[in-house]
Amino acid sequence: MFRSHLPKSFAMQLFPELVRFLQAESKVVHSYAAMCIEKLLLLKDEGGRSSQVVRNPKNPTFNHYIFESVAVLVRRACERDISLITEFDSSLFPRLKMILADDVREFIPYAFQLLAQLVELNIQPISPDYMEMFLLLLAPNPTNSWRSSHEVPALVRLLQAFLQKAPHEVTQKNLLGQVLGVFDKLVKTPSTVEQGCYVLNTVIEYMEYGVIAPYMTFVWSSLFTHLEHKKSVKLQKCLVIFISLFLVKHGPANLVDTMNAVQRNIFIAILPPQDSYVRLQPSRSSSFK
């Protein structure tokens, strides 16, 4: 009851310290910190503090701690009781949607990260509201967020969350082609190559082979084309990881067949010659026994 007597400006200054306490190993400490943040977030101005912050992002540091606190609160609370995700959905989703609708650029990365967290914690099937958001991400002319490199990581995390939680919906609505279009767009730009590969790896991990098989020629062609034009270390590393993941998930036969469908014997062509491997054998003169 004493929180109502605290000046709101003073109460908000407590957020940085409370966020720090949320990381404490002691269950008592981080639990009380989470409860304190929850109570502070319930402090209301006329019109509602959260809506006011959303519409008027004046203080970047304060806003950062607000969103970070909410994210930690959601995670901690749902770790104890996953059913609370329903309450967080009803409270946060309208405000996050408001941020995107009003194009509040300062908050858009935070909004995408919180949406991703909510999707990750949701119990399947995904609600129609979230599926609507998923479709907006894949729209032919979505917001400019995909063009802004600093917003791409949050967008990719959200897209990955949808792929993890709604693979059947992706199949039923025939959305995989659009998802792979996002992958292709991201790998074309050096600053977002890795993010594009994260999308691709999530597709391989969560979608059934029968669903992805018709698209594999497109996937390999995209990767090989970009490698041919610019052999960046990032893309080469991503290719190795992707091949390894595909091999584990869908087997060597499917790996070789889908690659060779692009170009005859390309699988053999991209492997280094056998004599280039370094054979690590202990020397007889070695002092290690």
C-alpha positions as CSV (number, residue, x, y, z in Angstrom):
1,M,0.0,0.0,0.0
2,F,3.0,2.3,0.5
3,R,3.8,2.4,-3.1
4,S,1.0,4.8,-3.8
5,H,2.8,7.3,-1.6
6,L,6.1,7.1,-3.6
7,P,6.7,9.9,-6.1
8,K,6.4,8.2,-9.5
9,S,9.7,9.8,-10.7
10,F,11.5,8.2,-7.7
11,A,9.8,4.8,-8.1
12,M,10.9,4.6,-11.7
13,Q,14.5,5.3,-10.7
14,L,14.5,1.9,-8.9
15,F,14.2,-0.1,-12.1
16,P,17.9,-0.5,-12.9
17,E,18.6,-1.9,-9.5
18,L,15.6,-4.1,-9.5
19,V,16.6,-5.6,-12.9
20,R,20.0,-6.4,-11.5
21,F,18.4,-8.2,-8.6
22,L,16.3,-10.3,-11.0
23,Q,19.5,-12.0,-12.0
24,A,20.4,-13.0,-8.4
25,E,20.8,-16.7,-7.7
26,S,18.8,-16.5,-4.6
27,K,15.2,-17.4,-5.2
28,V,14.0,-15.0,-2.5
29,V,15.9,-12.1,-3.9
30,H,14.8,-12.4,-7.6
31,S,11.2,-13.3,-6.5
32,Y,10.9,-10.2,-4.4
33,A,12.5,-8.1,-7.2
34,A,10.0,-9.4,-9.7
35,M,7.1,-8.7,-7.4
36,C,8.4,-5.2,-6.8
37,I,8.6,-4.5,-10.5
38,E,5.1,-5.8,-11.0
39,K,3.8,-3.5,-8.3
40,L,5.6,-0.5,-9.8
41,L,4.2,-1.2,-13.2
42,L,0.8,-1.0,-11.7
43,L,1.3,2.6,-10.7
44,K,-1.1,4.5,-12.8
45,D,-1.2,8.0,-14.1
46,E,-4.2,9.4,-15.8
47,G,-4.6,7.5,-19.1
48,G,-2.2,4.8,-18.0
49,R,1.5,4.9,-17.7
50,S,2.2,2.1,-20.2
51,S,0.2,3.8,-22.9
52,Q,1.8,7.1,-22.1
53,V,5.3,5.7,-22.4
54,V,4.4,4.0,-25.7
55,R,3.2,7.2,-27.2
56,N,5.9,9.5,-25.9
57,P,9.3,7.8,-25.8
58,K,11.3,10.7,-24.2
59,N,13.9,8.9,-22.0
60,P,15.8,6.0,-23.8
61,T,17.4,4.7,-20.6
62,F,14.2,4.6,-18.7
63,N,12.4,3.0,-21.6
64,H,15.1,0.4,-22.0
65,Y,14.7,-0.7,-18.4
66,I,10.9,-0.7,-18.6
67,F,11.0,-3.2,-21.5
68,E,13.8,-5.2,-20.0
69,S,12.0,-5.4,-16.7
70,V,8.8,-6.6,-18.4
71,A,10.7,-9.3,-20.3
72,V,12.4,-10.6,-17.2
73,L,9.1,-10.5,-15.2
74,V,7.3,-12.5,-17.9
75,R,10.0,-15.1,-18.0
76,R,10.3,-15.4,-14.2
77,A,6.6,-15.5,-13.7
78,C,5.9,-18.1,-16.4
79,E,8.7,-20.3,-15.1
80,R,6.7,-20.7,-11.9
81,D,3.3,-20.8,-13.5
82,I,2.9,-21.1,-17.3
83,S,-0.8,-20.4,-17.1
84,L,0.1,-16.8,-16.4
85,I,1.0,-16.4,-20.1
86,T,-2.7,-15.8,-20.7
87,E,-2.7,-12.7,-18.4
88,F,0.5,-11.4,-20.0
89,D,-1.0,-11.8,-23.5
90,S,-4.2,-9.9,-22.6
91,S,-2.1,-7.1,-21.0
92,L,0.8,-6.7,-23.3
93,F,-0.4,-7.7,-26.8
94,P,-2.7,-4.6,-27.3
95,R,0.2,-2.3,-26.3
96,L,2.7,-4.0,-28.5
97,K,0.3,-3.9,-31.4
98,M,-0.1,-0.2,-30.7
99,I,3.6,0.3,-31.0
100,L,3.7,-1.4,-34.4
101,A,0.6,0.4,-35.6
102,D,1.8,3.8,-34.6
103,D,5.3,3.0,-36.0
104,V,7.1,4.1,-32.8
105,R,10.6,3.4,-34.1
106,E,12.3,3.6,-30.8
107,F,10.2,0.8,-29.4
108,I,9.8,-1.5,-32.4
109,P,12.8,-3.7,-31.6
110,Y,11.6,-4.1,-28.0
111,A,8.1,-4.9,-29.3
112,F,9.3,-7.6,-31.6
113,Q,11.4,-9.2,-28.8
114,L,8.5,-9.2,-26.4
115,L,6.2,-10.7,-29.0
116,A,8.8,-13.4,-29.7
117,Q,8.9,-14.2,-26.0
118,L,5.2,-14.4,-25.7
119,V,5.0,-16.7,-28.7
120,E,7.7,-18.9,-27.3
121,L,5.8,-19.2,-24.0
122,N,2.4,-19.8,-25.6
123,I,0.7,-23.1,-25.6
124,Q,-0.1,-24.5,-29.0
125,P,-2.1,-23.8,-31.1
126,I,-1.2,-20.2,-31.6
127,S,-4.1,-17.7,-31.2
128,P,-5.6,-16.0,-34.3
129,D,-4.2,-12.6,-33.1
130,Y,-0.7,-14.0,-33.2
131,M,-1.3,-15.7,-36.6
132,E,-2.4,-12.3,-37.9
133,M,1.0,-10.9,-36.8
134,F,2.8,-13.8,-38.4
135,L,1.1,-13.1,-41.7
136,L,2.1,-9.4,-41.5
137,L,5.7,-10.4,-41.1
138,L,5.5,-12.3,-44.3
139,A,3.5,-9.8,-46.3
140,P,5.0,-8.9,-49.7
141,N,5.4,-5.2,-48.6
142,P,5.7,-5.3,-44.9
143,T,7.0,-2.5,-42.7
144,N,10.4,-1.2,-43.4
145,S,11.7,-3.2,-40.4
146,W,13.3,-5.9,-42.6
147,R,15.3,-3.1,-44.2
148,S,16.6,-1.8,-40.9
149,S,19.6,-4.0,-39.8
150,H,19.2,-3.1,-36.1
151,E,15.6,-4.4,-36.1
152,V,16.3,-7.6,-38.0
153,P,17.6,-9.7,-35.0
154,A,14.3,-9.1,-33.1
155,L,12.3,-9.8,-36.2
156,V,14.2,-13.1,-36.9
157,R,13.7,-14.2,-33.3
158,L,9.9,-13.6,-33.7
159,L,9.9,-15.5,-37.0
160,Q,11.8,-18.4,-35.5
161,A,9.3,-18.5,-32.6
162,F,6.4,-18.8,-35.0
163,L,8.2,-21.6,-36.9
164,Q,8.7,-23.4,-33.7
165,K,5.2,-23.0,-32.4
166,A,3.2,-23.2,-35.6
167,P,4.8,-25.5,-38.1
168,H,1.5,-27.1,-39.0
169,E,-0.1,-23.7,-39.6
170,V,2.8,-22.9,-41.9
171,T,2.1,-26.0,-43.9
172,Q,-1.7,-25.6,-44.0
173,K,-1.5,-22.0,-45.1
174,N,1.3,-22.7,-47.6
175,L,3.6,-20.1,-46.0
176,L,6.9,-21.8,-46.3
177,G,7.7,-20.1,-49.7
178,Q,7.3,-16.7,-48.1
179,V,9.4,-17.7,-45.1
180,L,12.2,-18.8,-47.4
181,G,11.8,-15.5,-49.3
182,V,12.8,-13.7,-46.1
183,F,15.8,-16.0,-45.8
184,D,16.8,-15.2,-49.4
185,K,16.4,-11.5,-48.8
186,L,18.5,-11.5,-45.6
187,V,21.5,-13.5,-47.0
188,K,21.8,-11.0,-49.9
189,T,23.0,-8.4,-47.4
190,P,26.4,-8.9,-45.7
191,S,25.1,-7.4,-42.4
192,T,22.2,-9.9,-42.2
193,V,23.7,-13.1,-43.6
194,E,23.7,-14.9,-40.3
195,Q,20.2,-13.8,-39.5
196,G,19.0,-15.3,-42.8
197,C,20.7,-18.6,-42.0
198,Y,19.1,-18.6,-38.5
199,V,15.7,-18.6,-40.3
200,L,16.8,-21.4,-42.7
201,N,18.1,-23.5,-39.8
202,T,14.9,-23.2,-37.9
203,V,12.9,-24.3,-41.0
204,I,15.1,-27.4,-41.3
205,E,14.8,-28.2,-37.6
206,Y,11.0,-27.8,-37.2
207,M,9.5,-28.6,-40.6
208,E,9.0,-32.1,-41.9
209,Y,11.1,-33.2,-44.8
210,G,8.1,-33.8,-47.1
211,V,7.2,-30.1,-46.6
212,I,10.6,-28.6,-47.3
213,A,11.7,-31.0,-50.1
214,P,10.0,-29.1,-52.9
215,Y,11.8,-25.9,-51.8
216,M,15.3,-27.4,-51.5
217,T,16.4,-26.6,-55.0
218,F,15.6,-22.9,-54.3
219,V,17.5,-23.0,-51.0
220,W,20.6,-24.6,-52.5
221,S,20.6,-22.3,-55.5
222,S,20.3,-19.3,-53.3
223,L,23.2,-20.3,-51.1
224,F,25.5,-21.4,-54.0
225,T,24.7,-18.2,-56.0
226,H,25.6,-15.9,-53.1
227,L,28.7,-17.9,-52.4
228,E,29.7,-17.7,-56.0
229,H,29.3,-13.9,-56.0
230,K,30.9,-13.3,-52.7
231,K,32.7,-16.0,-50.7
232,S,32.3,-14.4,-47.3
233,V,33.5,-16.2,-44.2
234,K,30.2,-15.7,-42.6
235,L,28.3,-17.4,-45.4
236,Q,30.7,-20.2,-45.7
237,K,30.4,-20.8,-41.9
238,C,26.6,-20.7,-42.2
239,L,26.7,-23.2,-45.1
240,V,28.7,-25.7,-43.0
241,I,26.3,-25.4,-40.1
242,F,23.3,-25.7,-42.4
243,I,24.7,-28.8,-44.1
244,S,25.5,-30.4,-40.7
245,L,22.0,-29.7,-39.4
246,F,20.3,-31.0,-42.6
247,L,22.5,-34.2,-42.4
248,V,21.4,-34.9,-38.8
249,K,17.7,-34.1,-39.3
250,H,17.1,-35.6,-42.7
251,G,19.9,-38.0,-43.5
252,P,22.8,-38.2,-46.0
253,A,20.8,-39.5,-48.9
254,N,18.4,-36.5,-48.9
255,L,21.3,-34.1,-48.4
256,V,23.2,-35.5,-51.5
257,D,20.1,-35.8,-53.6
258,T,18.8,-32.3,-53.0
259,M,22.2,-30.8,-53.6
260,N,22.8,-32.7,-56.8
261,A,19.4,-31.7,-58.1
262,V,20.8,-28.2,-58.5
263,Q,23.9,-29.4,-60.4
264,R,25.2,-32.8,-61.1
265,N,27.8,-34.0,-58.6
266,I,27.9,-30.6,-56.9
267,F,28.1,-32.4,-53.5
268,I,31.4,-33.9,-54.4
269,A,32.6,-30.6,-56.0
270,I,32.2,-28.6,-52.9
271,L,34.1,-31.0,-50.7
272,P,37.8,-30.4,-50.2
273,P,40.2,-32.9,-51.7
274,Q,41.0,-35.8,-49.5
275,D,44.6,-34.9,-49.3
276,S,43.8,-31.5,-47.9
277,Y,42.7,-33.0,-44.6
278,V,45.2,-32.8,-41.9
279,R,45.7,-36.2,-40.3
280,L,46.4,-35.6,-36.7
281,Q,48.6,-38.5,-35.5
282,P,50.9,-38.5,-32.5
283,S,54.6,-38.2,-33.4
284,R,56.9,-40.9,-32.3
285,S,59.2,-38.3,-30.9
286,S,56.3,-36.7,-28.9
287,S,56.9,-36.4,-25.2
288,F,53.2,-37.2,-24.6
289,K,52.6,-40.8,-23.8
